């Protein structure tokens, strides 16, 4: 899952990124509102946004209103020191999905983020299931036909994207942007390597290649279920 963190406090943003990395999130960070709106306007593929309200340039409320006017449904978790009820009402009315008052516990941040992502995908609980595969973001575990399957962080993140959006076609560029942050080096064949490993660890038909287009995980594969 790829998260956009918009927070101008360098210490806090560093702590959030450090806390979310072991959860297999790819977190990109910006420290001002103008850059955040530009990135979101350019349709960078993010699964959720963690947004501070008091930002240089555009403030958080302006960003929320702008992305909602554009029709974006990106889940937005607001972080703020503004603890007044009117501030919370204003944020929620503008289009925020949840509020977290500073200071906060990291465990609560993680739980609220999981809940936002779960609701955005129409899930009733944390785990994903498709074609005999079960993925649990809470325990960071994957099983296939009741057998535990060890995956690397990148493999887990890639599989989570496919399982969260079955039948959706992903281009290689989209997958690269979803599982690699801006500050990470990416080999030209990185996606192909990760998909090869997933096929080897699970089964060859788990992800289908559409030549010249991209990749898809079929919810019900042609020819019947395995």
N, C-alpha and C positions, 0 to 999 in steps of 0.2 A: 504494500500500500504506500502511495506517495503522498506526503503531507507538505503543505506550504505553511511555514511558520513565519509570521510577520510580527516582529517584536524588536524594539529598539534598545532594550536593556541587554547588553552584550553578555553579562554574567548569567542572566536568566535564560537567554536563548541558548547559550552553550550548555547549560544544565539540562534543558529540555531535550536538546538533540542527543546528548549523552544518554539520557534516560530512555529515549525511544528507540535508539539503535538496536539494543538487544531484543526488542519486540519485532524486529524485521520490518520496521518502517523505513522508507527512504525519505529523509527530511531535508528540504531545501529551505534556506533562511534568507529573509530580506528584513532590512531595518527601517524602511520608510514606506509610507502609504502610496506615494506616486509610483514607485517601482512595482509594488504589489498589484496595483490596478492594471499597470501595463502588461505584466506577466499574465494575469487572468484574462485580460482582453485578447491577448494573442492565443488564447485557448490552450495553454500548457495543460497537460492532463494530470490534474491532482485529484485525489480521492477525498480530501478534506483540507480545511484551512483552520489553523490556530491563530487567532487574530487579537492583538492588543488594540485597545481603543485609543490610547494617547500616543499617537505616532507623529513624527515629523512629516510635513507635507499634508497630504490627505489624512484625516483621522479615520479610525476604524468604522464609525457609523457611516461616513461618506463612502467608504469602500463597500460596505454591506449593501447600501442602497444602490450603488452603481452596478454591482454584479447581479443583483436581483432584477434590476431594470433590463439588463441584457438577457434575462431568462435563465441564468445559471442556477442550478440546483445544488451546487457544491455545499456539503455540510460545513457549517461554520461554528466553531467553538470560540467564544470570546473570553479573553483573559483581561481582567481590569482591576484596578484599585478603586474604581468608582462603585461603592457598595450601596448607594442609595437606591430605593425601589424605583424611583422615576428613571434612573439611568438604566436599570435592567429592563424596564418596560420599553424604553426607547430602543434599546438594542434588539429586543425580541420583535417589536413591531417593525423594525427596519428589515428584518429577515434573518437574524441570528437564530441558530438552532439550540444553543445552550450557552450558559454563562458559568464562569469559574472566577471567584473573587481571589485576588492576591492578598496575602500569601496563601498558597495551597499545597496540598500534599501531592507528590508525584503519582502515588497510587490512584488518587481520585482523578487526576488528569488522564491517566491511562484508561481507567474505567469509563469515563465520559466519552473519550475518543472512540473506544470500542463500541459503545452504545450508539453513537452517531453513525459510525460506519455500518453497523448492523442494520439500523433502521433504513439507511439509504439504499441498502441492497434487499430490503424486504424480508430480513431474517427475524425469526422469533428468538433464536439463541445464537451463540457465538459461532458454532461450527458450520462448516460447509460440507455438503455431500453431493457427489456426482460420480456415476459409473463405478460404484464400489469403492471410491476413494472418500475418505473422511479427513477433513483438515480442521484443526482447532487452533484459532489464533491465540487463545488464552494460554494454552499449554505449549504452543508452538510445535505441535505434533501432527504427523500425517500417518494414516494407516490405509492399507489397501487389502481388501478381503480379510480384514481383522488382523493383518500383520503390520507391525510398525515399520515405517520406511524412513530411514535417516536421510535428511536433505540438508544441503548447504543453505546459508541465508538467502542467497540469490535464487536458488531453485525453489525454496519455500515461497518467496515473494512472487516469483513468476507463476507458480502453480496457483497461488491464492488469487492472482488477477484473472487467470483463466476460469477458475471455479466460481469466482464471484460474478462472472459474465459469460456463462455458457452460451454457445452459438454466436458469440460476437467475434468478428474477424479483427485481429490486431495486426497492424503492419510492424515490421521490424523496428522502425524508428519509434513508433509508439511504445513498444515494449521496452526499448532501451531507455526512453525517457521516464517510464514508470518505475524501473527498478534500479536506475543509476541516478545519483544526484549530480548537480552541476559541477561539483568540485572533484568528481571521480573520473579516472581514466578508463576508457572503454575500448577493448579490442574489437576489431572490425567484425569478427565472427563470434562475439560473445553470446549473442542470443541463440545462435545455432548450437553452440556448445552446451548451453544450459538446457535447451530442449532435448538434445541428444541424451543428456544425463537423465532427464525426467522419463524419457521413453525407456531407457535401459532399466531404471529402478522400478518403474511401474509396469507399463506395457506399451508396445510400439505404437498403438493407435490412440494413445491418450491425447495427443495433440496432432492435428492434421495440418499438413502443409498445403497451402493454396499457391501454386507456383506463380511468381510475379506479383502476388498480392500480399500474402502474410500467413498467419496461423490462426487456427480456431480449435477450441475444445467443444466437440459436439455433445450436447446434452443426451441425445439418443443417436448413436452413430449409425450410419447407413449399414444395412445388413443385420441389424438387431443388436441387442446388448450382449456384452461378453458374459 
